[in-house]
């Protein structure tokens, strides 16, 4: 086993996330960043921004990242890891390029990246790698010495990611009225993506119907459902469902939608539902609006008892899992033999994204992978 405190050759960890507005005046500029290059008019962005305005124009994601940042720093310090943790976003301050510039000026030369997305997909993995390449290109034009960047492997099936979600589902079931609890259905929810993107998610060998994206979510759902059965003695039926669809209506996206699913389950006589948002690391806007607002309203309209379980957030077990992944990856870089920690049928993910993994529609440079122009 590798030394649990040895993180060499790395000298920093970068928490890389999506970002979100922190006030009403930020909403449209934030959405302009998210949709840049798509030609979406400002009036349409104002309509989309109503989700944020319902919550005062503030996305909870930045505060949730601050909490995770604190949890990581505390866990590292408590376990003797001398590894500074930085934070950068794709679409809002602190911007990724600014954070990488700060890291370079602080003398950081070997950087590990933790993306706040646990699964393989273009938007959940490769797009972050493209953003890293864009930022490195910007620093290169400024004449700065470029660091070597690696990305932590997908952590969807790490016990430290799974255990908080298992506990959350069990708590949510316990909150249901006793007369409907044992018959409750579990709806495991994640972000819908175009089916074409799902089919090409993961390495080329995983491409096909649903790709790695769907298979990984199904594996997580099965692991949680099995654990709930073992700990409660009740075998709850479950299904993988989707939320937060966007884009042109003629393009096929993964289904069923969570609200359609609630309607169908109610019609089938299901007495209650627990929604488990396994596709999300924290309770950000898509969880608060699509589940706690829209799905909740649909369940109330149907008279269907519903509870929504918590995401992992800054749970200490998740912070510990990240520490273990950092130590694991550092040992791999030093050429040591390691046994990656992973549950379920799929096993641990690759440490280095291979060429052809989660391809973009239009090829763009992507860092921290086998096809990176920044070796």
VOGU-3710 file (C-alpha; in Angstrom, 3 decimals, decimal comma):
1> xxxxxxxxxx> 0,000/0,000/0,000  1,269/3,514/-0,741  2,235/5,880/2,059  -1,048/7,514/3,081  0,670/10,911/3,432  2,858/10,868/0,322  1,343/12,983/-2,440  4,533/13,467/-4,446  4,987/14,413/-7,241  1,924/16,633/-6,826
11> xxxxxxxxxx> 2,158/20,005/-5,149  -1,484/21,184/-5,337  -5,086/20,047/-5,813  -7,506/22,114/-7,904  -11,235/21,885/-7,175  -12,788/22,541/-10,585  -16,497/23,275/-10,772  -19,226/24,809/-12,915  -19,762/28,084/-11,068  -22,934/30,065/-10,536
21> xxxxxxxxxx> -24,280/33,596/-10,029  -24,101/35,166/-6,587  -26,649/37,942/-7,101  -29,392/39,097/-9,509  -26,989/41,194/-11,590  -24,818/38,125/-12,169  -27,513/35,894/-13,670  -27,519/36,987/-17,335  -23,711/37,444/-17,568  -23,305/33,989/-16,025
31> xxxxxxxxxx> -25,711/32,454/-18,554  -23,861/34,279/-21,348  -20,686/32,533/-20,185  -22,438/29,138/-20,114  -23,941/29,525/-23,598  -21,135/31,472/-25,287  -20,885/30,729/-28,994  -24,428/29,351/-29,321  -26,044/32,627/-30,442  -28,774/32,613/-27,785
41> xxxxxxxxxx> -30,387/36,081/-27,497  -30,253/37,943/-24,186  -34,057/37,948/-23,856  -34,054/34,148/-23,941  -31,347/34,090/-21,280  -33,511/36,304/-19,073  -36,314/33,756/-19,398  -33,985/30,910/-18,473  -32,663/32,989/-15,590  -36,058/32,972/-13,884
51> xxxxxxxxxx> -34,981/29,781/-12,127  -32,227/31,767/-10,446  -34,381/34,817/-9,760  -36,756/32,597/-7,758  -33,834/32,145/-5,363  -32,738/35,784/-5,269  -30,423/35,411/-8,260  -28,052/33,269/-6,195  -26,952/29,753/-7,076  -26,025/27,691/-4,021
61> xxxxxxxxxx> -23,163/25,995/-5,869  -20,453/28,471/-4,905  -21,225/28,254/-1,181  -21,335/24,478/-1,511  -17,909/24,517/-3,135  -16,610/26,693/-0,313  -17,901/24,112/2,145  -16,238/21,294/0,190  -13,021/23,302/-0,006  -13,054/23,660/3,790
71> xxxxxxxxxx> -13,815/19,953/4,264  -10,948/18,927/1,972  -8,448/21,238/3,652  -9,506/20,021/7,091  -9,325/16,351/6,113  -5,908/16,798/4,502  -4,557/18,618/7,556  -6,038/16,067/9,963  -4,304/13,239/8,050  -0,938/14,919/7,559
81> xxxxxxxxxx> -1,240/15,686/3,831  0,758/18,764/2,920  -1,191/19,632/-0,206  -2,749/23,078/-0,786  -6,239/23,095/-2,310  -7,312/25,782/-4,792  -10,682/26,428/-6,422  -11,610/27,532/-9,939  -14,826/27,591/-11,993  -15,673/27,213/-15,654
91> xxxxxxxxxx> -18,343/29,897/-15,827  -18,044/32,307/-12,888  -15,604/33,699/-10,382  -13,201/32,417/-9,266  -12,483/31,711/-12,926  -10,316/28,730/-13,841  -7,720/30,753/-15,762  -7,297/33,193/-12,873  -6,871/30,333/-10,412  -4,316/28,529/-12,584
101> xxxxxxxxxx> -2,401/31,786/-12,986  -2,356/32,143/-9,190  -1,160/28,554/-8,813  1,680/29,054/-11,276  2,773/32,241/-9,538  2,683/30,320/-6,249  5,191/27,889/-7,760  2,808/24,951/-8,338  4,133/22,698/-11,097  2,297/19,356/-10,696
111> xxxxxxxxxx> -1,441/19,836/-10,239  -4,180/17,285/-9,640  -7,722/18,259/-10,614  -10,927/17,230/-8,862  -13,941/17,934/-11,075  -17,334/18,168/-9,372  -18,748/15,520/-11,694  -18,482/11,848/-10,799  -19,365/10,242/-14,139  -18,074/9,951/-17,691
121> xxxxxxxxxx> -19,639/12,253/-20,284  -18,618/15,118/-22,524  -20,034/17,800/-20,235  -18,958/15,995/-17,069  -15,376/15,223/-18,060  -13,988/16,174/-21,469  -15,432/19,688/-21,418  -13,594/20,327/-18,150  -10,442/19,042/-19,842  -11,062/21,403/-22,767
131> xxxxxxxxxx> -11,444/24,289/-20,322  -8,113/23,326/-18,747  -6,483/23,353/-22,196  -7,985/26,779/-22,939  -6,615/28,155/-19,672  -3,179/26,677/-20,262  -3,149/28,222/-23,740  -3,993/31,611/-22,206  -1,172/31,311/-19,670  1,194/30,260/-22,448
141> xxxxxxxxxx> 0,478/33,494/-24,333  1,348/35,370/-21,143  4,762/33,706/-21,098  4,127/31,773/-17,881  5,705/28,397/-17,185  2,968/25,812/-17,646  2,291/23,225/-14,948  1,655/19,543/-15,662  -1,981/18,744/-14,916  -3,644/15,404/-14,198
151> xxxxxxxxxx> -7,281/14,707/-13,390  -8,546/12,359/-10,681  -10,397/9,316/-11,979  -14,188/9,069/-11,876  -15,340/8,416/-8,336  -18,974/7,371/-8,852  -18,388/3,941/-7,290  -16,040/4,926/-4,466  -17,477/4,033/-1,029  -16,953/7,601/0,198
161> xxxxxxxxxx> -19,274/8,857/-2,540  -21,812/6,055/-2,145  -22,187/5,855/1,633  -23,598/9,380/2,162  -26,169/8,736/-0,585  -27,166/5,394/0,927  -27,717/7,097/4,288  -29,693/9,847/2,573  -32,092/7,399/0,911  -32,630/5,522/4,176
171> xxxxxxxxxx> -33,352/8,803/6,024  -35,796/9,878/3,315  -37,630/6,566/3,478  -37,910/6,943/7,258  -39,489/10,393/6,771  -42,361/8,951/4,709  -45,630/8,069/6,457  -45,349/4,551/7,859  -48,317/3,252/5,879  -46,608/4,006/2,514
181> xxxxxxxxxx> -42,953/3,569/3,458  -42,380/-0,087/2,548  -44,072/0,300/-0,819  -42,103/3,400/-1,781  -40,364/3,493/-5,160  -36,862/4,987/-5,495  -36,275/7,291/-8,462  -32,531/7,673/-9,007  -32,166/10,963/-10,845  -29,385/12,433/-12,953
191> xxxxxxxxxx> -28,900/15,104/-15,595  -30,382/14,241/-18,960  -27,996/14,595/-21,882  -28,485/14,046/-25,626  -28,626/10,344/-26,410  -25,858/10,821/-28,979  -23,620/12,211/-26,234  -24,524/9,376/-23,866  -23,813/6,756/-26,528  -20,232/8,055/-26,973
201> xxxxxxxxxx> -19,478/8,597/-23,282  -16,435/6,932/-21,787  -13,614/5,172/-23,677  -14,316/3,951/-27,211  -14,828/0,394/-25,951  -17,743/1,607/-23,801  -19,528/3,380/-26,653  -22,945/2,066/-27,563  -26,497/2,354/-26,265  -26,213/4,771/-23,322
211> xxxxxxxxxx> -22,429/4,469/-23,169  -20,493/4,644/-19,916  -22,757/7,442/-18,654  -25,863/5,280/-18,341  -23,985/2,147/-17,253  -22,206/3,994/-14,450  -25,454/5,479/-13,127  -27,192/2,114/-13,271  -24,309/0,574/-11,331  -24,577/3,256/-8,629
221> xxxxxxxxxx> -28,365/2,874/-8,420  -28,031/-0,893/-8,009  -25,380/-0,506/-5,308  -27,538/1,923/-3,333  -30,721/-0,145/-3,752  -28,873/-3,269/-2,593  -27,474/-1,468/0,451  -30,908/-0,064/1,347  -32,387/-3,574/1,158  -29,625/-5,018/3,339
231> xxxxxxxxxx> -29,982/-2,312/5,984  -33,774/-1,966/6,090  -34,946/-5,427/5,110  -37,182/-3,958/2,389  -36,589/-4,405/-1,349  -37,733/-1,139/-2,923  -38,352/-1,064/-6,686  -36,293/1,583/-8,477  -35,616/3,218/-11,818  -33,020/5,568/-13,295
241> xxxxxxxxxx> -34,715/8,816/-14,387  -33,547/12,117/-15,810  -33,994/15,830/-15,258  -32,852/19,273/-16,407  -33,273/18,693/-20,130  -32,430/21,698/-22,314  -31,835/22,343/-25,996  -33,847/21,878/-29,167  -36,933/19,648/-28,735  -36,223/17,637/-31,907
251> xxxxxxxxxx> -32,924/16,289/-30,518  -33,388/13,048/-28,534  -32,333/13,226/-24,882  -32,251/10,544/-22,201  -35,669/9,739/-20,716  -37,913/9,372/-18,731  -38,136/12,852/-17,264  -38,616/12,882/-13,501  -42,017/14,602/-13,631  -43,298/12,204/-16,292
261> xxxxxxxxxx> -42,002/9,361/-14,158  -43,904/10,597/-11,099  -47,080/10,767/-13,183  -46,543/7,203/-14,452  -45,721/5,801/-11,009  -48,808/7,422/-9,527  -50,975/5,962/-12,292  -49,454/2,535/-11,569  -50,556/2,772/-7,945  -47,178/3,386/-6,310
271> xxxxxxxxxx> -47,904/4,788/-2,813  -44,803/7,002/-2,422  -41,506/7,968/-4,062  -38,037/8,874/-2,825  -36,004/10,870/-5,343  -32,270/10,255/-5,012  -30,209/12,743/-7,111  -27,220/10,438/-7,628  -25,949/12,388/-10,643  -25,071/15,486/-8,624
281> xxxxxxxxxx> -22,329/16,173/-6,110  -24,196/18,977/-4,306  -27,655/20,531/-3,907  -27,122/23,174/-6,585  -29,738/24,972/-8,687  -30,766/22,010/-10,837  -31,532/20,057/-7,690  -33,309/22,945/-5,950  -35,417/23,912/-8,966  -35,979/20,712/-10,951
291> xxxxxxxxxx> -36,527/18,489/-7,919  -37,406/20,632/-4,896  -39,620/22,963/-6,937  -40,944/21,310/-10,125  -40,939/17,641/-9,080  -42,259/18,518/-5,631  -45,118/20,492/-7,207  -45,939/17,580/-9,505  -46,012/15,140/-6,580  -48,266/17,470/-4,594
301> xxxxxxxxxx> -50,577/17,847/-7,609  -50,833/14,050/-7,804  -51,221/13,606/-4,062  -48,138/11,379/-4,149  -46,016/11,380/-0,963  -42,454/12,249/-2,012  -39,130/12,904/-0,304  -35,857/13,988/-1,868  -32,640/12,603/-0,401  -29,500/14,679/-0,002
311> xxxxxxxxxx> -26,510/14,821/-2,299  -23,000/14,118/-1,006  -22,017/17,782/-0,618  -19,200/18,319/1,874  -19,753/15,074/3,797  -16,514/14,129/5,616  -16,635/10,677/3,989  -16,513/12,295/0,566  -13,577/14,481/1,603  -11,821/11,341/2,854
321> xxxxxxxxxx> -12,528/9,615/-0,465  -10,871/12,472/-2,345  -7,830/12,184/-0,077  -7,630/8,460/-0,855  -7,925/9,149/-4,586  -5,147/11,744/-4,380  -2,811/9,327/-2,569  -3,733/6,573/-5,032  -2,998/8,715/-8,090  0,254/9,984/-6,609
331> xxxxxxxxxx> 1,408/6,404/-6,066  0,522/5,554/-9,681  2,599/8,504/-10,883  5,527/7,248/-8,788  5,237/3,846/-10,486  3,954/1,953/-7,439  1,440/-0,880/-7,566  -1,929/0,147/-6,122  -5,329/-1,468/-5,693  -7,897/1,207/-6,554
341> xxxxxxxxxx> -10,931/1,316/-4,292  -14,202/0,788/-6,168  -17,474/-1,050/-5,589  -19,925/-2,592/-8,037  -19,674/-4,413/-11,315  -17,693/-1,857/-13,307  -14,551/-1,578/-11,205  -12,274/1,469/-11,007  -12,160/3,947/-13,869  -9,041/4,763/-15,873
351> xxxxxxxxxx> -6,496/7,187/-14,441  -5,828/8,785/-17,836  -8,624/9,537/-20,285  -7,737/7,716/-23,529  -8,009/9,213/-26,988  -11,595/9,102/-28,249  -13,043/9,272/-24,723  -16,284/11,323/-24,528  -15,617/13,076/-27,862  -16,867/16,549/-28,690
361> xxxxxxxxxx> -18,926/17,259/-31,810  -16,180/19,629/-32,944  -12,703/18,452/-31,912  -10,919/20,773/-29,466  -7,692/20,393/-27,490  -8,194/18,825/-24,061  -5,624/18,707/-21,253  -5,062/15,931/-18,687  -5,610/13,042/-21,093  -3,747/10,768/-23,471
371> xxxxx> -4,458/13,212/-26,302  -3,367/16,317/-24,368  -1,168/18,817/-26,226  0,276/19,715/-22,821  2,242/16,604/-21,845
//
